[in-house]
Structures are given as structure tokens and as C-alpha cells.
Amino acid sequence: MKLVVEVDGGYHSQRVVADARRNRVLERLGYRVLRLDAELVSRQLPLVVEAIRNALLAPSPARRAMIG
């Protein structure tokens, strides 16, 4: 599993198209992208750790297709 964790600040609301394009490129390269709000990271670290853990434990899209 290759996971990219992106911490997005307020400026990302102006970068929706660029971020989506970057996500598609990373996903084509086999990465899963997890985007987290900077406010969440600074105030709720245990939730962030749980989200990352869940992303790492979740089946990859390719494995999901094989399983189901």
C-alpha cells in the first residue's frame, strides 16, 4: 500500500481543480490519497491517526474489485 497524506489548509479551497488533477496522477501511479484538513490535524490528532490507520488497513481499490 502506498499512501499519500495531504494536509490541506484554507488555501486549498482555491486549488480544487489542481488538487483533483494531482490526485488522479498519484492514483494512476498506484498511490491512495488521504486528504485531511489542517485544522483537524492541529486539534484532533487522535482522529487523524485513526483515519490514517483505517486508510492503511482498507483494501486497495484493485483488491476490492477482486474480492467483490
Residue pairs with C-beta under 8 A, 6 or more apart in sequence:
1 32
1 56
1 60
2 29
2 30
2 31
2 32
3 31
3 32
3 33
3 34
3 52
3 55
3 56
4 26
4 31
4 32
4 33
4 34
5 34
5 36
5 52
6 19
6 33
6 34
6 35
6 36
7 36
7 37
7 38
7 41
8 19
8 35
8 36
8 37
8 38
9 38
10 38
12 19
19 35
23 33
26 33
27 33
32 55
32 60
32 61
34 51
34 52
34 55
36 48
36 51
40 47
40 48
41 48
59 67
